[in-house]
Amino acid sequence: MNENMVCVGAIGGSFGVKGETRIKSFCADPAAIADYGPLSTEDGQRVFTLTLSGTLKAGFSARLSDVKTKEQADALKGVRLYVHRDALPALPDDEYYHADLIGLTVLDTGGLELGKVIAVLNHGADDLLEIRGAGIKDSALIPFTREIVPTVDLTSGRIIVDPPEGLL
């Protein structure tokens, strides 16, 4: 994946029988997914213009250019949509794009390396950093809050965490 591309949403399959799709937005302002210009698949092989047509419980109904039938929309289920980083707004100092956090080294407050961020998850509440490292059996989930993650240093590629007793 090109590091200049950021995932802004995913296709949830068809909506209706005339080629509309269900779209899940990963943007801070969910409707902004339609404002960033053409969206592409992860491999860049397909590019879509997105037009939102309605609001759904878990996202939006939308039209994607070149998708005309329910079968075409269903075939795209699960496809993630990406936009070039330059199309996105600049963030304040204490906000980060998930793509920028993946791969960062995670250290505790004493400087001990715990692992690397392999994913940033959100299941409805705060974001969770999924980390994997030598001292962690499978992977660990760390709440991405200021209290537990006091330092994110993108320049040096590291995150400092102060996990509560027993979290790891």
C-alpha positions as CSV (number, residue, x, y, z in Angstrom):
1,M,0.0,0.0,0.0
2,N,1.2,3.4,-0.9
3,E,1.9,5.4,2.3
4,N,0.4,8.5,0.6
5,M,-3.0,6.8,0.6
6,V,-5.3,6.8,3.6
7,C,-8.3,4.5,4.0
8,V,-11.5,6.6,4.5
9,G,-14.2,4.0,4.2
10,A,-15.4,0.7,3.1
11,I,-18.2,-0.7,0.9
12,G,-20.8,-2.7,2.7
13,G,-22.5,-4.3,-0.3
14,S,-25.6,-3.3,-2.2
15,F,-28.4,-1.1,-1.1
16,G,-31.5,-1.8,-3.1
17,V,-31.6,-3.3,-6.6
18,K,-30.4,-0.4,-8.8
19,G,-26.7,-0.4,-8.0
20,E,-26.5,1.8,-4.9
21,T,-24.1,0.7,-2.2
22,R,-23.8,0.8,1.5
23,I,-20.8,2.9,2.6
24,K,-19.2,2.9,6.0
25,S,-17.1,6.1,6.6
26,F,-14.0,6.2,8.7
27,C,-13.8,10.0,8.7
28,A,-14.2,12.2,11.8
29,D,-17.1,13.8,9.9
30,P,-18.6,10.8,8.3
31,A,-20.3,12.7,5.4
32,A,-16.9,14.2,4.5
33,I,-16.0,10.9,2.7
34,A,-17.8,12.4,-0.3
35,D,-15.7,15.6,-0.2
36,Y,-12.3,14.2,-0.8
37,G,-12.5,13.6,-4.5
38,P,-12.1,10.3,-6.3
39,L,-11.7,7.3,-4.1
40,S,-9.7,4.2,-5.1
41,T,-9.3,0.6,-4.1
42,E,-6.2,-0.4,-2.1
43,D,-4.4,-1.6,-5.2
44,G,-5.4,1.6,-7.1
45,Q,-6.9,-0.5,-10.0
46,R,-10.4,1.0,-9.6
47,V,-11.3,4.6,-9.0
48,F,-14.8,5.8,-8.0
49,T,-16.6,9.0,-7.7
50,L,-18.9,8.8,-4.7
51,T,-22.3,10.5,-4.3
52,L,-24.1,10.1,-1.0
53,S,-27.8,9.5,-1.5
54,G,-29.0,8.8,2.0
55,T,-28.2,8.1,5.7
56,L,-28.3,4.5,7.0
57,K,-28.0,3.2,10.6
58,A,-24.3,2.3,10.1
59,G,-23.3,4.7,7.3
60,F,-24.7,5.9,4.0
61,S,-26.3,4.8,0.9
62,A,-24.3,6.0,-2.1
63,R,-23.8,5.8,-5.8
64,L,-20.4,4.8,-7.1
65,S,-19.4,5.7,-10.6
66,D,-19.5,2.7,-13.0
67,V,-21.6,0.6,-10.5
68,K,-25.0,0.1,-12.2
69,T,-26.4,-3.1,-10.8
70,K,-27.0,-4.8,-7.5
71,E,-24.6,-7.6,-8.5
72,Q,-21.8,-5.1,-9.2
73,A,-22.4,-3.5,-5.8
74,D,-22.5,-6.9,-4.0
75,A,-19.2,-7.9,-5.7
76,L,-17.6,-4.8,-4.0
77,K,-18.6,-5.8,-0.5
78,G,-15.7,-5.4,1.9
79,V,-13.6,-3.3,-0.5
80,R,-11.8,-0.4,1.4
81,L,-11.8,3.0,-0.2
82,Y,-8.7,5.2,-0.2
83,V,-7.9,8.8,-0.9
84,H,-4.5,10.5,-1.5
85,R,-3.3,12.1,1.8
86,D,-3.0,15.6,0.1
87,A,-6.8,15.6,-0.3
88,L,-7.3,15.3,3.5
89,P,-7.4,18.3,5.9
90,A,-4.4,19.0,8.2
91,L,-4.9,17.7,11.7
92,P,-4.4,19.5,15.0
93,D,-1.3,18.4,17.0
94,D,-3.1,15.9,19.2
95,E,-5.0,14.1,16.3
96,Y,-3.6,11.4,14.0
97,Y,-4.7,9.4,11.0
98,H,-4.8,5.7,11.9
99,A,-2.5,5.0,8.9
100,D,0.2,7.1,10.6
101,L,0.0,5.0,13.8
102,I,0.3,1.6,12.3
103,G,3.9,0.3,12.4
104,L,5.1,2.7,15.2
105,T,7.2,1.2,18.0
106,V,5.4,1.1,21.4
107,L,7.5,1.7,24.5
108,D,6.5,1.9,28.1
109,T,7.4,4.9,30.3
110,G,10.6,3.2,31.3
111,G,11.8,2.9,27.7
112,L,11.1,-0.9,27.5
113,E,10.0,-1.8,24.0
114,L,6.6,-3.6,24.1
115,G,6.0,-4.1,20.4
116,K,4.6,-2.4,17.3
117,V,1.1,-1.1,16.4
118,I,-0.4,-3.5,14.0
119,A,-3.9,-2.0,13.8
120,V,-6.1,0.8,15.2
121,L,-9.6,-0.5,16.1
122,N,-12.8,1.3,17.0
123,H,-15.8,-0.7,18.1
124,G,-18.0,2.3,19.0
125,A,-16.1,3.9,21.9
126,D,-12.5,5.1,22.0
127,D,-9.9,3.9,19.6
128,L,-7.8,0.9,20.6
129,L,-4.2,0.3,19.6
130,E,-3.5,-3.4,18.8
131,I,0.1,-4.1,19.4
132,R,2.2,-7.2,18.9
133,G,5.6,-7.8,20.4
134,A,8.0,-10.4,21.9
135,G,6.6,-10.2,25.4
136,I,2.9,-10.4,24.3
137,K,1.4,-13.8,23.6
138,D,-0.9,-12.9,20.7
139,S,-1.6,-9.2,20.6
140,A,-2.7,-6.7,23.2
141,L,-5.3,-3.9,23.0
142,I,-4.4,-0.6,24.5
143,P,-7.0,2.2,24.9
144,F,-5.8,5.2,22.9
145,T,-6.5,7.8,25.5
146,R,-4.2,10.7,26.7
147,E,-3.9,9.0,30.1
148,I,-2.7,5.7,28.8
149,V,-0.9,7.0,25.7
150,P,0.7,10.3,26.8
151,T,3.2,10.6,23.8
152,V,2.9,10.0,20.1
153,D,6.0,10.9,18.3
154,L,5.5,10.4,14.5
155,T,8.9,11.9,13.7
156,S,10.8,9.3,15.7
157,G,8.3,6.6,15.0
158,R,7.3,5.8,18.6
159,I,4.5,5.8,21.0
160,I,5.0,5.9,24.8
161,V,2.3,4.1,26.8
162,D,1.6,4.0,30.5
163,P,-0.8,1.1,30.8
164,P,-2.7,0.3,34.0
165,E,-1.5,-2.6,36.1
166,G,-2.5,-5.9,34.5
167,L,-3.3,-4.6,31.1
168,L,-0.3,-6.3,29.5
